[in-house]
Amino acid sequence: MKESLTTGTTSAVTELCYHCGEKCDKAAVFYDEKPFCCEGCKLVFQILKENGLCNYYSIEDTPGVSWKSGKNARKFDFLEDSTIQKRLLDFQDNHFAKTTFFIPSMHCSSCIWLLENLYRLNPGIKQSQVNFLERKLTLSFHKDIISLRGVVEMLSSIGYEPKINLDDLERAEEQHLQRSLYYKIGIAGFAFGNIMLLTFPEYLAIDASSLALKELFSWVILIISLPVFFYCSSGYFISAYKGLRSKHINIDVPLALGITAFYSRSLVEIFSHMGPGYMDSFAGLIFFLLIGKIFQDKTFAMLNFERNYKSYFPIAVNIPAANGESSIPLAKLNIGDRFLIKNNELIPVDSVLISGVGHIDYSFITGESAPVVLQAGELIYAGGKQIGSTIELTATKNVSQSYLTQLWNESAIQKELKQNLTEFSAVVAKYFTFALLLLSLGAGLFWIQFGWQTALGVISSILIIACPCALALSTPFALGNALRILSRNQFYVKNTRIIERLTRIDTIVFDKTGTITHQDASEMRFSGEPLNDYENKLVRSLTKHSTHPLSISINHTIPGGDVFPVDSFTEVESSGIEGFVDGIYIRLGSAKYTGYASEEFQADEAGFSSSVFLALDNRIRGTFTIRQMYREGISGSIQALCSFARIYILSGDSEKERTRLESIVGKNIEMHFEQSPFQKLEFIKQLQAAGKTVLMIGDGLNDSGALKQSDVAISVTENTLNFTPASDAIINGAMLPFFGKFFRFSKDALLAIKMSFIVSLVYNAIGLYYACTGRITPLFAAILMPISSVTVIVLTVVATTLFAKRRKLVL
């Protein structure tokens, strides 16, 4: 660092630190005409300024974390240990690594901005992403430029030291916070009961001879109330302070004002010898607010819609068996189990390669598609995709409940998100709170003529009873329940924002092969020079390594069990497959791919429109003609969708399939045949250029580009790990005929949110009316506030569930 950046002057004037906002206890350290409480905070500012990141301070005033503790140069020596590195890193190769840290000091929007711009601090940081609710930072870095220790030291130098503990520190933190809340409830309850007991002389109107006793009790009551105000209610003041410091009015601002008004009113009465004030009601207010918080937390826990890997990936993995191979659910894959991965299939768990050659595409993790060649005995990380022939692996870890879903949510290609309902509800809540403050001020000015005690009571009741958090929470809970219901119906949506986007879709594009047709159900005929048993075994051996629907159809149709090993297996998108089987070079695919130009072997039977040419040692032997079977019920589903959106079908098959397809789905559906992957992509772009919001549904094999380009992408799977990571949702192929119900249900969820908004506004209007007219006490308001939030949230959950029953999505 430059010398000019390491000098500063000191001053004895009391200042607030420009970086963290804390008081400079003894002497402020000045740099660039700005005060800092310590050299550490000054150093952080210097780093940010040197890298052009001072926008950090424009998002919020004094957003930083205090750095008075300084740095210990040997503190992170343990991160040099390779064993510890393996436990901390989610992924690593020769040049690249990925890890996730728990950052307890993350607390505001400025923290998010800075932590997601770490690449500007060090070119070794490739990408960083924040999960603010869980205080987690996931980052990717180049090992050639910066080490794991260097990453941790850089985070520590800017005030965001990771809490590194291999025994799940985050859960311990949550338990500590929960215990603290119970302590506060206990203290508030103790104070509430004892203050009521000590207030009896006031309630019973004891005569003047007991005035001294009454005054003594008033001072005892004051002492008992101190921990209630300074400890039990501290959370509301801290939250309100942080909100105001960031120039944001949150729900705790009016609560803090109400609590302060209530307590101040009682203090005035005690110090003026007028009586004990309303300390019993004040303690009861805090007690019921905290009880309400527990009530809300328990309700939220019961209505928790977070999904784990079983929801996102409810698919099977193939394992070796005596008769070839069989499938088991992914959740049953344990450490030490052997399993098979075919071409284009995702590796679901960290594993060791047992047999075969791995050509692993880690673009799902790194964004770089160049495959890594791995030999037997080498480690393969979850999230990689095999490009080539089938490999056999042994699981070295259990399937992670978060890693695969984290990868899916952080896939390299992310679509731009427009303003959504969640953001809208947060804006409504903010302005509602601001309007609430104005209303309480106006009501207070009106009631002041009847006495300041009455005015304070009305103000306190208004600030407490109207809770805009119901507005802010109704959207995530409604969509969360909708997401859970869809998952139970084997339609797995990445997040709630995708459900919102589904409601805006006006154009739906279906791929044909493997999407509206079965991937493994078809009729097949072979035309040409007949194949003997040995040649059939060669073809079956090659097609075993492919997950394309036509390869699966051929493999399932040819009888036999055992197969030959395959060398140099290659699959070319939308063209075919090839490889050496028992020393014989085989090609299967299109006429152009196999080098065949004649139409001699083309079949004319109705519906046998998919042709796969076979060449053995560069000699054409014939054509597999396949009649694909359409999914039962797909016709009704597509026709039902026509009332909501314009429908298109794209296919790589020839035009002669049009007549059969029109007889199934109707002539009102626009169809395009002989479409290459590039043409499918261009078709989506043309629709979007015309102002359409496009949903693409495909199997991800020959249409991955179109899926990535579309506004919402749905990948169809059939018990395999073959899907497009950039897709926004996964649907089991058997459930595709019911997609019309899912699409309509997404609109029902939107209606449930609007209903909850109306109910919440009506509830608050009634409550505010009675509060403004002085008919509700602050204590009663404290009981009603959490009930209002839970009522609205339960309403959204019940409404979405009833809509689901109406669509027959739940029993």
Phi, psi and omega in degrees: 000145184295151181298323182297343180266004184240016179242154179194169178243163181240159180215145179276358181288134178292126183225163171260134183299130181295332184274306187252347177085357179281158179291142175277100192304310185250299182216130178286142174260121184259139172210133181057036179063025180235139182274145177225145184284341182201170179294330180297313180295323178296320180297319178299315179299319179298317179298314181295319181292319182296332182256013176067033183248025182287356171300340175310322183274347179274340178287316177217149176285139179040060184276350190285174179256136181301142185232037184289340184286346178074195184235148175245113188298332183260006188298326187251025178301327184296341181286354176279345182287127184294327179295317178293322178300318180297326181284331183272334184271133175283332183200146172201147169228203184292337186232343192229146178214158181220139181211165178230131181241150170267120183247092185294336184276359177291125187215352185206178182295330177295323177299315180300314182300314182293314184292334177270002175242026182298334181298339178279340176278325182213126182295347178286341178278117182275317182202145175219139182221137186256136165251094191295320183298324180262001181057041182246144178237120175254124182222150177245140183214157178272118183294336179289338184257319182217139180271172176300318178297319179298323178297314181295319180294323178295316178298320180294324183293337178257013173091015181235059181294126178293146173267101186264114178209124184279005181247033172063069179295327185301319181294323178297321178298316181298317180296323179296316180296322180294318178297320180300320179295320178294323176300316181296320178296318180298315180294316180297320178294319177299314181295319181301311182294317183287325178293321176299319179296317182285347180270357181305319178305324179289318181295322185272002177054053178297145188293178187299334181295344182255016182299322180297321178295320180297319180292321177299315179298326180297319180287325176296318178299320179298317180297317180296328184284341185302310179295333178294317182285313188274339180246305186296324182262008185298327181301322180291321180290320180296315180297317180295320180296315180297323179294314180293324179296329177268014178060043180223131179265107179261181185296334183281348178296306178296328178295317179297320178296317179297317179297317180297316180298316181298314183289319180298321179299318180289322178300318180300317181294322181291313182289337178267008178060030178272344182146187182279002180070217182237040183296329177295316178292324179297312179297320177296322178300309181296318180301313182285330174297317180290321175299319178297324179294317176298317179302315179295315181300317180294321178295316180297322180295321178293328182256034182281120185252015177294133180255152175253190185300334182294330178283319182284323186234071183274033190254172187257162175237140181278137178234151178296142178220169183300324182261021179128277178198157176220175183242145172228152176300145182303325183296340182267003178282120184246168177300132180094346179288142176265144179210163184250142176234124180264178180303133177072010178267146181279140177273117191275350186206150175304131189214166172249132180289126181261312181213154183092174178249125180272125170246088193265123176267111181262021183297334176301329182260312189261340186085356180254123190271354180297120184290148177260127181273124182233145180251171180305136180097349182269154182278137175239131184272148175300140180103346175285161179232130180284129176244096182145204184288167183298139177237155177247135184228163173240128181292131178253351176221160170287157178298123182289139179282351184231334191294313181296319179292324177297316178299317181299316181287340181250023182303150191304325183256110179248135180277148180292130181263126176277173178300133184240179184296326179298316177295321180298315181295325178294321178295316179301315181298320181296311182289330175297318179297318179298317179295325179297320179296318178296319180296317180296323178295316179296317179294322179296319178296326179289315186279354180295335180291341178261009179119141184291335176296316179296317181298317179295322178297317180295315179301314181299318181296317181296315183294332185270320190285326184274107185247103180286356180296336176299322178294317184289330186267341184296323181294305180298328181285322177295312181289328177296317177293321177299318179298319179296317180295317179296321179298321179295338178262020175063031170241107192254108184263138186299313179202174185293335179296330179294322177298319177299317182292328178300327181291345181259001182291133175236357180219131180237128179244123177258134163282157183265294188295121179082357180247290176273352171253156177292144179281336185228022178231116182195169171252143183223143174226149178246128179243133179132203180290120185305148180260139175275178184300320180296316180292323175299321179293325176298314181294317180297324179296319181289314184291341180299335185270356184252146177254008178291141182306321180290322176296319179297318180299315180296316182297319182286335184277325181285123182289162178123168182237296185288156183224164174272154171292152183242134177247147175056043178293134178220138175236122181256123184306128176063017180233303180164192181230158179206164178169171178260122179239117183052038178083358181255132182276123184238138172233135175230128178164211182288165179300318180294320183293323182270355178083026183246130185248337184285158178257015188303322186265007180289132179273149182252357182299143182299129176090345179271073190258342181268118183247131177237116183273145182241129175233126176250120184051046177065019175244123181293128180252338181158193185225130168275118175254130191237131173257108184282146181262125179282148182295137179295129178089358183292329181298310180297322180296314180295319179295323178295325180289339182298335179284348181249333188206163173278133186250136174231150173235128178247139182213148174271356180286172180282168183297338185291351175279347186303312184302313181295318182294321178296327179291340182265313185255350179104155183276353181278356180268127179282129184236146177227125184249170180054043181266124174279165176306321179295320180293324176297317178299314180296325179298316178297317180298320180295320177296317180293323177296334178274007177089013181274148173258113196253132169253126178248131177240119181206176181268356175082004182271305180250010185225025183298323179296317179294322178298317180294325183285329187294162180289323172226131182240128178242125180259131180266128180235155177222081177058036174225168175263028181259100176210166181272116181303331182282358179291154181268344181205158177236133177234135174294133185305327181293339182265356182301321178300343180261010185298329178303321177295317180297319182296316179292326180294327177298324176288326176298320179299322177297320178296321179298323179294316179297321177298318181294324176299315181296314180298318180297316180294319178296316180301313181292325179297316179294314180298318180293326178299311181290328178290318180294331179271005175076020183264358178235129178278158177302324181296315179294325178296324180294330178284322183286331187301305179293330179297322180296317181296311182295323180300312182294320181294315178298324178301316181295321180292316179296318181297313180295325178293318179294321176298321179295321176296322178298324178272003180061039177264344174225156180281000000 
